[in-house]
Amino acid sequence: MNDNDATILVVEDERSTRFALARMLEKQGTPSIYEAENGRQAVERLKTTRVDLVLLDVIMPELDGREVLKTMKSDVNLRNIPVIMVTALDDMDSAVKCIEMGAEDYLTKPFNPVMLRARIFACLEKKRLRDIEKEYLRTYDSATGLPNQRYFIQRLTEQIHRNDRHPFLFAVISVRIGKYQLIFETLGRAAADKYLVKRTRQLEGILPDDAVMARTGEQSFAVLLFDLKSTAQGDAVAIGIFEALSDPLYLEGHEFAGKIHVGVAYNNPPYASAETMLRDAGLAASRAGSRGGFKIFDDTLHQEAMRRLALEPDLRQALHKKQMLMHYQPIISMSTGDIAGYEALVRWEHPEKGTIMPDDFIRIAEDTGLIIPLGNWILHEVCRQAARWGEMAGDNNHFTISVNVSAHQFAEPDFLGVLEDAMIKSGARSRNINLELTETALIENTERLAEILDELGRLKVRTSLDDFGKGYCSLNYLNRFPFDTLKIDRSLIRQIHQKPRNQAIVGSTVELAHRLDMKVVAEGIEEEAEVETLQQMKCEYGQGWYYNVPMPQSQAGKLLC
């Protein structure tokens, strides 16, 4: 903006001075000039008219220039309009005070046309630069230099509208990068931002030249791909992103290899809203797997999201309304047939929908943060039950109640404190408590895992590595961390008597676990032939519907005693 396309308000109580100043501005090419003969008129004009600059006399009757300036600076809609104070040569102190209050500059009477033009140009140029900076901060991320979500939504909205006239295939890719929070907490914000910048440079190196990339969250990004020939072309870009970002990065002497989640949404069928398309790509990313991965949004994910939306408000009230309860599935000694313990499994007794299984609400709890209060309640409930059954079974009992601990709960700084509190308040003995940790909990908490397991050992609380063989669980975990028990996932146990490869894997795993002084539990046993095969492998314990289904505590207690 320059003084030839600006709107200027002249505020001066002396008519001749006001007229002379306005004529001077006209001669310099100012197209829009408004006049006010006092402070009150000026304030009213500012509230109804867009103004780029105010020339404001300091001394006026009724409401002087200082009061007008004070009013402007206290109004969120007026405070950024630049003000040049107009004063007499013998009243410089007032001009200086006004500048301290926020005025940009001052002019003295009588006016010098050259000085007037220079001061106005300088003020308008400052305003132009401030507006550019403001727009940049409004639409760009300062840490990475990328556009932000506001800008991305604008571009995506334009693309959706353009597609109404000229249909073609385009896609939104949502990318979620792990480890940012860990780096932030350990090395500081500067290092965390540096990590993101390195990741964005990797992204820029593999994206098409016309792609739009933006930072849409603390550790999430979005990419807009144009003019795709097929969904396979978009899939290839998404997979390339996943593979490139999966490689570890080195930062300040540390190696960081966070999980990468990539989700894709195509405009097929067309979207009416940019926010909806970005949301769907993000939903696909969130469902890309516990270890990270790539997923395309489809109607199944949409239906899942709608079910989650319907359940979430009820889940928030479920604990307070005592709708959660525990079931217990026996863990059996395969040599004697006796009950060695139980696995505790939570159920939600919904007043309208009936019994809701964990698979249908645990992910909601994780995404909303409700997993922490729910997990704490489960720990307290299991400890209370262990204390009751321990008293019934007598001092020489050796049963355990196994309870799964989510990755979110395990990562809480006060997790051990919550566990100790639950044991102390219930009177449960540590030998009766067994914590089951999944591969996800290990991956997301590797840095703290050894420390926590050592502390659990001090408390004499047993631990199990759960679902071994379900994903990509590394044997390195068995070597690095001192678990008491290994639980082999049902995917390896199902019909093991008919699957030589599974027999080889499970047999070797049982032998390895025994060499590491670990007990083994086979999960998901459903047939007698499976039991016989596992017994030949010297697997100590079994769990599954062949023995018993999960049951309420009243039934489970009768089996124990």
Steps between C-alpha positions, in 0.01 A plus 500: 500500500614859428353844555340493154255222593452566873198627692604772745297661780596860589399598855546873566276749683624808310309510174767687302775262611282197426415637155864578419614154607228328296585705186867415542413130511281534190786659306724208600246256352327360809169367359290476816510768769259527790484790742397530867486829688532345848593181684145370533435529127829322437409203722158466336654517152759234590225263614317520166773557239809304398796731554868435421652797685391773743649851517399601853528843660623483859307792650124512434193589707269231648716196416863580428744301287647308792154372602421402141831313480430328832154397374648360178769298679241343731277389210604172335361621166683835505826442683700407189411813299813718484467850648712809427456769764469863388636762740639852523875556523468611862314182610755227425460341843141403414613342174767295679244377756267397220777301332557324833127418496532336158492772235727429202638850442422872525478809279540862602303801381541667256525198270787434262356312197816294447516404868126421501533262205811331644343441842177365351690269262716366785196428718309326222806293408535387862133403498543310173792301641309431821203377298728270298651363820157459655373312194811281504452414866132439433564251220853365558670297771794689649694187603512326161421783259219289354143618447275424796160331516312825427688543173462131412124516554482807273689324219303178542171694494606666173587158360162352596316792335717476188426129482127577481566663160785283373496158670829316548658283767688657791595382848578616852774312685519533878840427658556455873859495620598345833769602754430877493367503857787285629758733342315804630499364856863384498690738271268802489278676248786617277620142450144374447437766236833416336387136483178605325691720255723204408192285446332764284811527283478124446137542396575786262762285330252231395181697427391612151597860422140624501401331829394720793635401841395654833554445869157424642584407858780466751640193325270466201520617140270495199579474130269594213566311173353633173406344164554136589469248220386229743478418869806279447702815429384655828564176687857494367565850636353406839707182522809698398431743785468215748821331386704823494389616844541156657878530479657621828627855540802606703463809714742632762667163537176302526327269253125552459281259303140591575192324373359644178127489430383588149135530395353585160159636397406528131227725358323190376214546577533881504521693827295810574722617787877540532479441874326166444757379247791594727324334793452177306866488396594552865263224608664262253842594639385429854392151392825418321617257770669504839847497342408754237410436138285617209121487467240627252178651631188304408138469609588243766712758678217751468250262658749428779538873559122542523477218755778660700323835485185341639683315781743768617255709712373184673854375565581824681223419748548123521749498789299745708183300440677173593431341162848344476561157646772238488482146362769241569621223269684211668861422412552124536803290587532266203671233709247481787186665364488729805426871485825696521342842468273723297517769238287802592289630210284812517141512376266796455142431598321770301142564620364503143753315283573216743848356546765684298831322450840675539572499125207739459595758762868476599615692191247775581639513852855529365413776252310707758736454795239300691736201495687648798207516748365172359838328534543631855154372594586157355824486702315582823222251422743218416700566818180489708403170339849355548484590870156336543598180320837493673327503837263222390782283361723530806857610558661238277311591183697555180232624260540823302257740340643632176393845384590669173657845530452732202792687346336829602467396864849352510640833375340699782766641738301389807417149372706325769348725765148406389590130513652524848201698623261234365695220669527681835133601513377152404750297699589301187825305505743568221538129423132494396535783245637457148522790255469417131678730255437492127743572221347848462575583863860390448554696180353822635684484833834336418696782663333447841423130479810358669466747787132418555554124479780526756267691731226240451757236590573691820127493577501125415225555243519250214497601135404333172577579139156464341389405146846374399495416130202720417694782338870545444609459860876475511685224683721784613232592755543160666873556522485858626215492750441264796144373450370214714259356244462485124146480359486357147228654286203294387590555133787251549299261718187460287506148346868469582471122475436540126764766430863379502638852458309626803619196694860586416456865599315429824729212596809717455338787687410279798854363513650849480269631774597214731868572444429859603326373814156606377170314528283466189124545457331394175200722421184419309491121548176357360568131422636201690745428218653843558544416869673171419740667257588773751551245778755321282686832474498531881292819492400555866172688476203535271212742465198494273145387444606136513540550875266786589353817360547829689252515787383736777703498822232303689534202264877527468545502878312172538743329260799622699371382836 
